[in-house]
């Protein structure tokens, strides 16, 4: 018999990213993003991937997931 591995999702985030049109086409595009914490129903806007990383790291820290490593499955 093979043991089954069950993944329990403790942290889920929904990330919305969009580009807003500019009145002057030669100006750089404005990219905006919103992070929705599915566990707490909190939303906040971020201005960079670094800010997104800080939010997720803070949530993991608060839950005691201190020793961690990011990986692709």
mmCIF file of the C-alpha atoms, coordinates in Angstrom:
data_MODEL
# 
_entry.id   MODEL 
# 
loop_
_atom_site.group_PDB 
_atom_site.id 
_atom_site.type_symbol 
_atom_site.label_atom_id 
_atom_site.label_alt_id 
_atom_site.label_comp_id 
_atom_site.label_asym_id 
_atom_site.label_entity_id 
_atom_site.label_seq_id 
_atom_site.pdbx_PDB_ins_code 
_atom_site.Cartn_x 
_atom_site.Cartn_y 
_atom_site.Cartn_z 
_atom_site.occupancy 
_atom_site.B_iso_or_equiv 
_atom_site.pdbx_formal_charge 
_atom_site.auth_seq_id 
_atom_site.auth_comp_id 
_atom_site.auth_asym_id 
_atom_site.auth_atom_id 
_atom_site.pdbx_PDB_model_num 
ATOM 1  C CA . UNK A 1 1  ? 0.000   0.000  0.000   1.00 0.00 ? 1  UNK A CA 1 
ATOM 2  C CA . UNK A 1 2  ? 1.299   3.459  -0.924  1.00 0.00 ? 2  UNK A CA 1 
ATOM 3  C CA . UNK A 1 3  ? 1.063   6.310  1.549   1.00 0.00 ? 3  UNK A CA 1 
ATOM 4  C CA . UNK A 1 4  ? -0.779  9.382  0.291   1.00 0.00 ? 4  UNK A CA 1 
ATOM 5  C CA . UNK A 1 5  ? 0.595   12.848 0.787   1.00 0.00 ? 5  UNK A CA 1 
ATOM 6  C CA . UNK A 1 6  ? -2.070  15.444 1.492   1.00 0.00 ? 6  UNK A CA 1 
ATOM 7  C CA . UNK A 1 7  ? -1.241  19.091 1.048   1.00 0.00 ? 7  UNK A CA 1 
ATOM 8  C CA . UNK A 1 8  ? -2.959  21.371 3.537   1.00 0.00 ? 8  UNK A CA 1 
ATOM 9  C CA . UNK A 1 9  ? -3.192  24.941 2.300   1.00 0.00 ? 9  UNK A CA 1 
ATOM 10 C CA . UNK A 1 10 ? -2.612  27.272 5.196   1.00 0.00 ? 10 UNK A CA 1 
ATOM 11 C CA . UNK A 1 11 ? -1.799  30.403 3.215   1.00 0.00 ? 11 UNK A CA 1 
ATOM 12 C CA . UNK A 1 12 ? -3.567  31.434 0.039   1.00 0.00 ? 12 UNK A CA 1 
ATOM 13 C CA . UNK A 1 13 ? -3.230  34.773 -1.671  1.00 0.00 ? 13 UNK A CA 1 
ATOM 14 C CA . UNK A 1 14 ? -5.020  36.150 -4.698  1.00 0.00 ? 14 UNK A CA 1 
ATOM 15 C CA . UNK A 1 15 ? -2.907  38.651 -6.627  1.00 0.00 ? 15 UNK A CA 1 
ATOM 16 C CA . UNK A 1 16 ? -4.484  41.010 -9.161  1.00 0.00 ? 16 UNK A CA 1 
ATOM 17 C CA . UNK A 1 17 ? -2.202  42.905 -11.528 1.00 0.00 ? 17 UNK A CA 1 
ATOM 18 C CA . UNK A 1 18 ? -3.362  45.440 -14.097 1.00 0.00 ? 18 UNK A CA 1 
ATOM 19 C CA . UNK A 1 19 ? -2.008  48.208 -16.309 1.00 0.00 ? 19 UNK A CA 1 
ATOM 20 C CA . UNK A 1 20 ? -3.722  51.580 -16.318 1.00 0.00 ? 20 UNK A CA 1 
ATOM 21 C CA . UNK A 1 21 ? -3.812  53.601 -19.535 1.00 0.00 ? 21 UNK A CA 1 
ATOM 22 C CA . UNK A 1 22 ? -1.864  56.835 -19.686 1.00 0.00 ? 22 UNK A CA 1 
ATOM 23 C CA . UNK A 1 23 ? -3.053  60.052 -21.282 1.00 0.00 ? 23 UNK A CA 1 
ATOM 24 C CA . UNK A 1 24 ? 0.419   60.566 -22.743 1.00 0.00 ? 24 UNK A CA 1 
ATOM 25 C CA . UNK A 1 25 ? 1.471   57.454 -24.671 1.00 0.00 ? 25 UNK A CA 1 
ATOM 26 C CA . UNK A 1 26 ? 5.205   58.169 -24.363 1.00 0.00 ? 26 UNK A CA 1 
ATOM 27 C CA . UNK A 1 27 ? 5.104   57.905 -20.547 1.00 0.00 ? 27 UNK A CA 1 
ATOM 28 C CA . UNK A 1 28 ? 5.844   54.526 -18.925 1.00 0.00 ? 28 UNK A CA 1 
ATOM 29 C CA . UNK A 1 29 ? 2.844   52.300 -18.242 1.00 0.00 ? 29 UNK A CA 1 
ATOM 30 C CA . UNK A 1 30 ? 1.438   52.360 -14.705 1.00 0.00 ? 30 UNK A CA 1 
ATOM 31 C CA . UNK A 1 31 ? 1.258   48.836 -13.264 1.00 0.00 ? 31 UNK A CA 1 
ATOM 32 C CA . UNK A 1 32 ? -0.821  48.311 -10.141 1.00 0.00 ? 32 UNK A CA 1 
ATOM 33 C CA . UNK A 1 33 ? -1.353  45.236 -7.979  1.00 0.00 ? 33 UNK A CA 1 
ATOM 34 C CA . UNK A 1 34 ? -3.614  44.153 -5.144  1.00 0.00 ? 34 UNK A CA 1 
ATOM 35 C CA . UNK A 1 35 ? -3.025  41.250 -2.739  1.00 0.00 ? 35 UNK A CA 1 
ATOM 36 C CA . UNK A 1 36 ? -5.992  39.514 -1.124  1.00 0.00 ? 36 UNK A CA 1 
ATOM 37 C CA . UNK A 1 37 ? -5.208  37.243 1.840   1.00 0.00 ? 37 UNK A CA 1 
ATOM 38 C CA . UNK A 1 38 ? -7.804  34.497 1.432   1.00 0.00 ? 38 UNK A CA 1 
ATOM 39 C CA . UNK A 1 39 ? -7.492  33.386 5.075   1.00 0.00 ? 39 UNK A CA 1 
ATOM 40 C CA . UNK A 1 40 ? -8.133  36.775 6.666   1.00 0.00 ? 40 UNK A CA 1 
ATOM 41 C CA . UNK A 1 41 ? -10.016 38.468 3.802   1.00 0.00 ? 41 UNK A CA 1 
ATOM 42 C CA . UNK A 1 42 ? -7.576  41.410 4.059   1.00 0.00 ? 42 UNK A CA 1 
ATOM 43 C CA . UNK A 1 43 ? -6.645  43.351 0.935   1.00 0.00 ? 43 UNK A CA 1 
ATOM 44 C CA . UNK A 1 44 ? -3.792  45.716 0.304   1.00 0.00 ? 44 UNK A CA 1 
ATOM 45 C CA . UNK A 1 45 ? -2.210  47.369 -2.700  1.00 0.00 ? 45 UNK A CA 1 
ATOM 46 C CA . UNK A 1 46 ? 1.458   46.858 -3.533  1.00 0.00 ? 46 UNK A CA 1 
ATOM 47 C CA . UNK A 1 47 ? 3.848   48.770 -5.727  1.00 0.00 ? 47 UNK A CA 1 
ATOM 48 C CA . UNK A 1 48 ? 6.479   46.116 -6.386  1.00 0.00 ? 48 UNK A CA 1 
ATOM 49 C CA . UNK A 1 49 ? 7.326   42.441 -6.160  1.00 0.00 ? 49 UNK A CA 1 
ATOM 50 C CA . UNK A 1 50 ? 9.564   43.285 -3.189  1.00 0.00 ? 50 UNK A CA 1 
ATOM 51 C CA . UNK A 1 51 ? 6.556   44.678 -1.331  1.00 0.00 ? 51 UNK A CA 1 
ATOM 52 C CA . UNK A 1 52 ? 4.539   41.568 -2.200  1.00 0.00 ? 52 UNK A CA 1 
ATOM 53 C CA . UNK A 1 53 ? 7.361   39.408 -0.839  1.00 0.00 ? 53 UNK A CA 1 
ATOM 54 C CA . UNK A 1 54 ? 7.417   41.393 2.424   1.00 0.00 ? 54 UNK A CA 1 
ATOM 55 C CA . UNK A 1 55 ? 3.660   40.865 2.907   1.00 0.00 ? 55 UNK A CA 1 
ATOM 56 C CA . UNK A 1 56 ? 3.851   37.123 2.327   1.00 0.00 ? 56 UNK A CA 1 
ATOM 57 C CA . UNK A 1 57 ? 6.978   36.757 4.476   1.00 0.00 ? 57 UNK A CA 1 
ATOM 58 C CA . UNK A 1 58 ? 5.288   38.663 7.315   1.00 0.00 ? 58 UNK A CA 1 
ATOM 59 C CA . UNK A 1 59 ? 2.268   36.317 7.178   1.00 0.00 ? 59 UNK A CA 1 
ATOM 60 C CA . UNK A 1 60 ? 4.536   33.252 7.233   1.00 0.00 ? 60 UNK A CA 1 
ATOM 61 C CA . UNK A 1 61 ? 6.603   34.704 10.094  1.00 0.00 ? 61 UNK A CA 1 
ATOM 62 C CA . UNK A 1 62 ? 3.439   35.397 12.094  1.00 0.00 ? 62 UNK A CA 1 
ATOM 63 C CA . UNK A 1 63 ? 2.396   31.772 11.651  1.00 0.00 ? 63 UNK A CA 1 
ATOM 64 C CA . UNK A 1 64 ? 5.765   30.502 12.867  1.00 0.00 ? 64 UNK A CA 1 
ATOM 65 C CA . UNK A 1 65 ? 7.091   29.364 9.486   1.00 0.00 ? 65 UNK A CA 1 
ATOM 66 C CA . UNK A 1 66 ? 10.512  30.851 10.141  1.00 0.00 ? 66 UNK A CA 1 
ATOM 67 C CA . UNK A 1 67 ? 12.898  28.348 8.543   1.00 0.00 ? 67 UNK A CA 1 
ATOM 68 C CA . UNK A 1 68 ? 11.733  28.130 4.920   1.00 0.00 ? 68 UNK A CA 1 
ATOM 69 C CA . UNK A 1 69 ? 12.839  27.954 1.335   1.00 0.00 ? 69 UNK A CA 1 
ATOM 70 C CA . UNK A 1 70 ? 10.913  28.853 -1.828  1.00 0.00 ? 70 UNK A CA 1 
ATOM 71 C CA . UNK A 1 71 ? 10.718  26.084 -4.442  1.00 0.00 ? 71 UNK A CA 1 
ATOM 72 C CA . UNK A 1 72 ? 8.856   25.177 -7.592  1.00 0.00 ? 72 UNK A CA 1 
ATOM 73 C CA . UNK A 1 73 ? 6.991   21.905 -7.423  1.00 0.00 ? 73 UNK A CA 1 
# 
